[in-house]
Structure formats: C-alpha cells, structure tokens
C-alpha cells in the first residue's frame, strides 16, 4: 500500500498518554490558567494605555491556552477512538476536561470585563490594532458576559457540569464500548460485531437478506442496555436544562442557535422547505424499494447499496480512494488537493476496519501545529470515499485559517459542515460522472442520494426527536420505552411513513445526542448540506472560485451565518428561495435515477 490505514498520533505527543511531553503540556496549561486568572482579576481598563496593550496581551494569552487544550484533547480523544477499551484513557479525558472547565471559567472572567464596559469605551477598544481583527469575537464575548451570573455561581455551575453534563457524556462512551452484536458472517460462521462494525454492515452490505437478519440483532443489543442509555440521556439533558434555567431561560434552542450564529427565522425557513419538499426523497425511496423487491424499504435498506443485473457495487482500495479524492479536489481547488495529499502522506487519517474502534468519524484540527487528524472506518465503498472527502473538507477549512488569531478560527458547526459537505459533493458527483454503464450509474447515484436522504429525512427525524424529548424532559425523566416511542414517531413524521420498519433504538446508538459541548448536534448538518449546494453550483460557473471559496471560509468565525451568506453568496437565508434552489439540484438527481431505473421495475 502507498498510504497507511493508521494515523500518526505519536508526532503530536511522543511518549504516549503518560509520557513527558503530554504531562508537561497539561501542567503548563494548568499553570497558565491560574496565571491568567490572577491577571484578569487584577486588570482594569482604566489602568491600561490608550491602545489597550495589556488587554490585547491578555486576549492573546487566553487564545494560546484554548489552542493548547484543543491540541491535548485531540491526542487523548484520538487514543480513545483508536481503542475504546483502553482503560488508561478515561482518567486522561477527565484531566483535560477539568482544564477545559477552568479555561471556560477564566474566559467568563474576560467576558464579564467586556460586559462592564460602556458602549463608547467598548467601541473604542475594538478599533485598536490587533483587537480590530477579533472585534466580532469580542462582541460575542461581551454578549455572553452580560448573561453570566456572579463569579461564585458560575464556578459552582461549571464544576458541577464537570461531574454532571460532561461525565454523563463520557459515560456514553463506556456504554457504547460494551454493545456487541452476535451474528454470523456471509458464510454462516458465528461472529461478534462491535456497535460500529454492525453499523457499517447495515449501511454497506449489499445483501438485503443479510441486512434484514442483522437489524433485529442490532436492535436487541441496544435493547439489552436501553435503560442504561436512557439514564445517561435523561441525566445529561437534565444537567443541560438546569444550566439553562440558572441562566434565565427555558428555551433549549437559544444556546444551540447562538453557537451556530444563526437566527430562529433562518432555522424555521430551512425546515419548512425541507418538509415541503420531502416527497422528492420519498419518491426516490419508493423506487429503491421496487428495485430490491419490496413495497416499502425497511430502516436497514435506506442507505444500502444497489446492484442492478450483474453489476457489482463499486469498491475502492484505500490507495484508489486517496488518489481519486486528490484528483477530484484538484479540479475545483489545487489547494484542497494539496492538503488532501499532505493528509494521506503524513498519516493524518485513521481508517483501518477493525474491532475496538469507536463508531463514526470526525476531523479534529491541531491549532498549535497547523495539522489535523481524521478518524473513520474504511470498508471500500463509494460512501467511504465520500466520508474521507467529507472529513478532508473539514481539514481544508481549518488549514486556510491557520494564520488567523485563534478566536477567528472558532467557526460554528453549521458552517463547518458546509466545507465538509462540499468536499463530499465533489467526490460523489465525480463518481456518478465517471460511471461506464447505466447499471453502474444507478449504483453510484444511489450512493450519492444517501446524503440528501440523510439531511432531509434522517437529520430531520433527529431534530424532531430531540426537540420533543427536551420538551418532555422539562417535566421529568422519560423511560426507555417512552424514548423509543418518540424516536419512532419522529422517524415516521420525517420519512412520511414511507418505510416498512423503523429503528426505535437509534437514539441509543447515535453519539450526537450525547455530546456535552455542542447541544442539538443535528440541524447544522442540514444547513451545511444545503449551503454547500449553493457553493457547489457557484464553483462550476466561477473562474476564480478557489479564492472566493477560501475568502468565505476565512470569514466563517467572523460574522453571523446570515451575514456570511449575504456577503459571499448574495442571498437571504430567512427567505425560502436559497433553500429551494438546493432542492432543485436534488430533484435533478432523483429524476435521473427514476429514469434510469424505469426498465428494471
């Protein structure tokens, strides 16, 4: 093989979890936090010079601390993803999370200083050289500072969250590591699958009977532990709702929207367009059902590959996937291709298919070294190649911001998913265009449709479920069966009851519901997908697209989502027109799929 399937973590911190480099790093971060705490407590704007030089030094110091925590967190969490059964990792996760809580506390001290400034004094502050480049971040910090309680109360809340919200989030990792699915291989031999491996089989196995037999086993494995997952979700959400209550709100969408720098009006407009146009995707699902000999497809069939006639599902070796991605990226942006090449050559990617790995995939940047690491499990399908492209899109986004202040690199999840989905679109579209036969094109169009189906239907179901769960959770804990019922109803509402079976335990399997620092880890995906469709369309008609695209990415942490869309795309996200334009691109693919498959039904 030209490229390794395993990532290089040792170059981040040589010596392992208990090595001198990581030990010293955590110690320096801890000492820096206390130094900053003393300095910000002693700081007074009236004692600073006219250029606010001392305050500028403090903001630089805080950004350095925050970047250091991200660097250490990536390494430690990467070790956990690599081997969920590594007993040395959880104590280290606790250590870095404790530092993260303390860093949040000192950031709040800075926020309060900003909140106490008069409007005139603050406007004077953000005009100063060095501070003008992070003016948007300082405005955000000032806004959050005005919502804070007194220092003692905030300290108590953050410390309690460490043992509450964060601990319940960590507990999910413990639970998911213990989920095993007893099944058989395609030759009928018994085998035990981890949760992640079973997910991959359900998503990627071309044998409908195999998937149909595996799905109940998968559900049973989660049902066996459903009460434990329910306890975890109930207490995690309860901790979050208490935090919101302490800060004067029972609106559980307020903070997620603020984190994503988008308005409720934009969110509502997007979801209305999705709901009004879901029949486009439902039409695709009904045709898919016909192709596999069913009246309706089951949950396990939604993302399944399709083979027509003697056509075998297209597969990639890891090297082939790498070269294909680099080639396709180059047609849109040579800089994207160069970044992808660097990631493969320098072992930034963990892709091996083996037991003991965490389910799912992610990208985490390393702000101190200007690198990234990508985690996934590669099985050779076109979807896996698209997943790598998705995560490399994230990595490219981070790479073009490496020279900016760390505050300016803190882009929100919704725009983060824009860059990743754009990378994914490039590869999935190229797959379809390079098909040599109608049968191959059908198979690849089906794989390409996984994304819009997920964004319009699956993510919509997650949002409906989580919204209803939080509404109910405000009145008390829910039983596992009540949560199952909420999940199934959300899936029926989102999919228009177009499926023959649903997945009541999907909520237990999906890590996104258990993340502590990003609540409602769902709607940003749909936003990012539709936003990226607009960018993709522009890319095909713009000569200097690469420069324009990089300019947009560099602004993603420097303005609201609505301002970003207006400045770089000239669109109003609170109006349906922009979102409906994306639907038309999806409809074009569905129509082609229906036309090509007509003779096979």
N, C-alpha and C positions, 0 to 999 in steps of 0.2 A: 504493500500500500504506500501511496505517496504521502497521504495525510493521516495523522494519528487520530484514532477514535477517542482518545483520552486527553483531557485538558491538563495544563500545567498550572498547578496551584503553588508548587514549591518556590517558584520565582517570585511570588508575592511575599511570602514569609518563609524563608528557609528554616528548617529545623522542626517543622510541624507545630501542632497545637500548643505544645509546652516548650517550644524552642525559645532561644534568647530573643530573636527578632520580634516575635509576636508578644512575648512577655514584656519586653522593653517598650514596645509600641503602646500597649494598653496602659502601662504605667505612666508614660509621657502624656497620654490623653487625659488620664485621671488628674495628674498634676496641673496640666494646662487648664482644665475645667475649674479647678479651685483658684488658680491664679486669675483667671478671667472673672470669676465670681467676685473676688475681692476688688478687682479693678473697676468693674461695672457698678458695684455698690458705692465705691468711693467717687465715681465720676459725676461731675456736674457740668452741664453745658455752659453755664456762666463762667466757669473757670478755664474753658478751652479758648484757643485762639480764634481769630476771625475765620479761618479756613476749616475749623473743627478738626484739626490734625489728630488730636488724641482720640476723638470718636472714630475717625477713619481707621486708625490703628486697631481699635477695639473690634470694628467690624471685620477687618482682615484676620484678626486673631480668631474670632468666632468661626469664620468660614474655614479656616485651617483645621480647627477642631472637628467641625462637621465632616469635612472631607476625610479626615483620618478615621473617624468612626465608620464611614461607608467602606473604606479600604479594609479595615479589620473585619467588619461584618461580612463582607463578601467572602473573605477567606474562610471564616468559621462556618457560615451557612453553606458554602460550597462543600466543605468537608461533610456536612450533614447530608446534603443532596447526593453526594458520592456514595454514602453508606449510611442508610437511616438507622442501622443497628449499631453504629459506633457509639459506645457508651461514654467516650471521652468528650463528645461534642456538646451535649446538653448543658453541662456546667459552664462551658465557654460561651455558649449562647447567652446564658444568664448574665455572665460578666459584661459582655458587650452591650446587652440590653440595659443593664444598670448604668453604664456610661452614657448610653443614648438618652435615658431618662434625665440624667444630670445635665447633659448638654441641652436638652429641651428646657430645663429649669433656668439655665443661665441665658438662653435665648429669650425666655419670657422676661427676664430682668431688663434686657435691652429693649424689648417691645414696650415695656412699661415706661422706660425713659422717653421713648419716642412719643408715646401716648400723652405724656405730660407736657409736651412742647405746645406752645401756641401755634396756630396755623401759620402766622407770619414767620415765626422762628423756624418752623419745620420747612417751609418753602425756601427759606434762605439756606438751610442745611443741604437740601438735595440739589442745589445748584453748584455746590463746590466740586472742584476737580477730584475725581476718584469716587466721590459719593454720587455724582450725577449718573454714572454708569449703572448704579444699582438703585436708582430712585424708585423704580416700580416695586422692588423688593422691600425697600424701606417703608413705602406707603402701605404695603400689605402687612408688614410687621407692626406698624402703627395701628392699623385697623384691629388686628388681633389683640394688641396690647390694651385697647380700650375695653375689650370684653373679658379681661382677666380679673380674677378675684385677688385678694391680698396675697402677699408672698407666702405666708404660712399656709393658707388654704390651698394654694396652687401646689406647694411642696407636698402636702398631705395627699392631694388627689393624684399627683404623678407617681408618688411612691406606692400608693395603693394600686394604681393601674399596673405597676410592675408586677405585683403579686396577683392582680386580678386579670385585667384585659390581656396583657402580654403573656401571662402564664397559661391562661386558657387557650390562647393561640398556639403556644408551644405544645400544649397537651394534645392538640390535634395531630401534630407530627408523631407523637408517641402512639396514638391510636391507629393512625393510618399504617404505620410500620407493622402493626400486628394483624392487619387484614390479609388473609391468604385465601385464595380460591382453589379448591381441589377440583381438578378437571382431568383432561386427557389430551394427548397430542393428536395430530391428524391421523396417526396410525393406531389410535385407541389405547396407547400406553398411559398409565396414570402419571400425573404431574401436578405440582403445586405452583400456582402463579401468584406473584405479588399483586397488589391492587393496581399498580402501574402497568404491569405486564398484561393483566386481564383487560384493562382499558385499551391497550394497544391492539389486543386481539379483537375486541369488539369493534373497534374503529377500522381496523385494517384487514381483517380476514375476509377473503372473497367468497367463502363457503357459507351460504345463508343458513344451512342446517347447523353448521358448527356454531355460528353466532347465536342462533335460536336456542341451542342447548346450553351455551355458556352463560347467556344473560340471566337465567334464573339462579344459576350457581353464584354469579356475581352479586345479585340482589340478596341472596341468602347469607353470603359472607358479611355483608353490611348489616343485614337484619340481626345477625347474631350479636352485633355490638351497637345496635341502634340507640339503646338507652344511654350508653356512654357518649356517643356522638351528640345526642340530644342534650345531655347535661352540659357538655362543652359549649355547644352553640347557645343554649339558654343563658349560661353564666357569662360568656363572652359578650353577648348582646346586652345583657343586663348591666354589666360594667360600663359599657359604652353609653347606654341610656342614662345611667346615673351621672356620668360625666357631663352629658348634655344638660341634664336637669340642674346640676350645680352651676352651670354657666348660663342658666336662664332661658333654656329653650326645650320644647318637646318635639321640635321639627327635626326628625332624624335625617332629612335630606339637606339640611342647611350646611353642615360641615362638608359632606361629600361634594356639594356643588361649589363651595368656596375653594376646596382643594383643587378642583378642576377648573377654577376660574371661569365658570360659565353660569349663565342665568337659568332660573327655573323655566322661563319662557322658551329658551333655546331647547332645553330638555323636553318640554311638553310638545313643542313643534316637531322635533325629531321623532318622538314616539308616535305621534299622531300619523305622520307619514308612513312609518313602519306598519302600524296597524291597518291603515287604509290600503296598503299595498301588499299585505302578506299573501294574498291569493296568488300572486306571481310565483312565490316559492312553493305554495301548496300545490299548484299545478305541476310544478317540477316533481314534487314528492309522489303525486299520484301516478305520473308517468314512470317514475322509478319503480314503484310498486308493480306496475304492469310488466316491466322488464324482468323482475325477479319472480313473477308468477303469483302475485298476491293482489287482493283487492285494496288493502292498505298495508303500508310497511310498518314494522314494529320499531320501537325505540332503537334497537340494536342495528337496524338497517339504514338509519338516516344518513350516516356518514360512510356507509360501506362502499367498497369499490364495485364496479360493474364490469363484467366481461361479456362481450357480445360475440356469438359464434365461437370461433377458435381463437379469438383474440385474448391473449393473456394480459393481465394487468402489467402496465409498465413498471419496471423497477430500476433503481439506481444502485450501483455500488456507492460507497461513501465518496470515493475519489471522483466518480462520474457526477455525483450531485454537486460536489465542490466546483468542479470545472464548469458545469452548466450554469451555476449561480454566478460565478465570476464573469462568464461570457455575457450573460443576460444583463447583469448590472452595468457592464461596460457600455452597452448600447444606450443607456439612459444617463449614466454618470460614471466616467472613468474613476472619479474619486471614490465612489461607492465600491467599484470593482477592486480598487487598490486596497481599501480597508478590508474587504472580504478575503482577498489573497493573504493579507497580513494575519488575519484571524486564523485561517487554516494552517498557514506555515508556522505560526508561533504557538500553536496548540492552545488557543483560547476557548476551544469548544470541547465539551464532554458529550459524546454521542453514543457510546457503547450500549448495546442492548444486553443487559444482564440483570439478575435478581439483586435486590437490596438497594436499588436506586429509588430516589423519590419520584413520584409520578409527576408528569407535566414538564414544562420547560420555562426558561426565563433567561434574561440577559441582565447582568449587573455590571455597571461601569466601575472602574477603579480610578477615581479622580486624581489621586496623587501621582500615578504613573501614566495617565492618559491611555490606559488599556481598558479591556472589558473581558468578561468571561461569560460563556453561554452554556446553558445546561439543557439537554433534551435526550431523548432516546430514539435512535435512528434504526428503522427496520427496512428501509429501502424503497418505500412507496413515494409517489409524487408528492403526497401530502407531507411526508417527512422532509423532502427537499424544500417545500414551501415553508415549513416550520423553521428550517435553518435560515432561509432568506428573511423570514419574519424577525427572528432574533438579531440577524445581522443588520436589519433596518434600524433596530434599537441602537445597536453598537455604532452605526454610522451617525445617527442623531447625536449621541454623546460625543463622538470624536470631533465633530465640527464646532463643538462648544468648549473644547479643552482649554482654549486660551482666554476664556471669559472668567470673570470672578465666579466663585462657587455659587453665590446667590443666583447668578444669571444662568446657571446650569440646572437649576432645580425646576425643571419643566413638569407639568402635570401629566397625569396618566392618560387623559383623553388625547392630548396631542402627542404623547409618547406612542400611543397605538396608531397614530397616523403614519409615522415614519416606518414602523414595523409592517403595517399592512400594505404600505406602498411597496416595500421590498418583496412581500409575498405576492402581490399582484403581478409584478414584473415576471416572476418565475412561473406562476400558474398560467398566465396568459401565453408565455413563450412555449410552455408545454403543449398547450392546445394548438398553437400555430404550427408547431413542428410535427404534428401528427401526420402519418403517412397514409392512413386509411380512414374511412368513415368510422369503422369499429374502434380504432384507436382514439379518434377524436371524441367519440361518445364517452369512452372511459375517462379521458382527460377532462372533458367538460364536466362530467360528474364530479371528479375530484375538485375542479375549480369551484363548483357550486357549493362545496362544503362551507366555504367562508360566508357567502350571503345567507345561506340557511342558518348557520350558527348565529350570525349577527342579527338577523331579523326575527328568528324564532327561538333559538336556544337562549341567547342572551336576554331576549325579551322575557322568556319564562323565568330566568333567574331574577330579573328585576321585579317582576310581578310577585314572585315568591318572597323575595327578601322584603319588599315593601309591606306585604300582608303579614309576614312574620313579625316585623318590627311593630306594626300596628297592634297585633295581638299580644306581643311580648310586653307592651306597656301596661297590660292588665294582669300579667303574671306569666309563669313558666308554661310551656307547652309540652305535652307528651310527645314521644317519638312518633306515635301513630297520627297525632294531630299535625305534626310537621310533615309526615308522609302525605297526608291528605292535601295540605297546602301546596306541596310540590307537584302532585299530580294535577290538581286543578289549574295551577299556573301553566303547566305544560299543555293542557287541553286548551286553555284560553289563547296561548301564544301560537299553537300549531293549528288552531281551528278544528280540533278533534279530528285531524286528518290521519292520525296514527292508530294502529290496532292495539298497541301496548305502549305503556309509559314506564318511567323509572322513578318509583316512589323514593328510593334512597339516593337519588342523585345529589341531594343536599349534603349527605354524609360523605360523599366521595370527592366533592369539589372543594379544594383548598381555598378558593377565592372567598368563600363565606366565612373563613376563619382567620383571615389576615387582620392583624390588630391595627396597623398604622394607616391602612387605606380602606375606609368603610365604603360599602357599595361598589365592590370591585367588579362591576358588570357594565353599566351604561357607557363608560368610556370606550369600551371595545366597539360598540355600535357606532358611536360618534367617530372614532378613529377610522373605522372602515369606510363610512360614507364620506368623511372629509378627504380620505386618501383617494377615493374615486374621482373627486374633483381635481385633485392634484395630478392624478394619473392621466386624466383626459387632457389637462393643460400640457403635460410633459410631451405628448405626442404632436403638439401643434406649436411648440415654442422652441426657437433656435437656441437661446441661452438658458435653457431650463435648469441646468445644473447650478448655475449661480443664483437663480431665483429661488430654487428649492433650498439651497444652503442658507440663503438670507432668511427664508421663512423659518427654518429650523432654529436658527440662532436667535430668533425673536420669541420662541415658544415659552420662555420663562420671563418675558419682559413686557407682557401685556395680557389683557383678558382674551379669552377664546374668540369672543365676538370682534374685538379689535384686530386680532391676528387675521381672521377671515376677511375682514373688510380691507385691511392694508394690503394683503398679499394675493387675495383672490377676487376682491371687489364684490363680495357677497354679504348678504344679511342673514345670519343664522336663525333669526327669530321668524323668518318667513319660510314657507314650505318650498319655494322654488328650487333652492340649492339642493335640498334633500331629495326632491323628486327627480332632479337631473341624474342623481346616482341610481335611483330606481330604474330609470330608462336603460342604463348600461346593463343592469342585472337582467332586465326583461329581454334584452337582445340575446344574451347567452341562453336564457331559458327557451326562447323561441327557436334558436338554432338547435338546441338539444331535442326539443319536441319534433322538429322537422327531420332531423337525422334518425331518430328512433322510430318514426312512424311505421316503417316497413317491418319492424321487429315485434310489433304488438298486435 
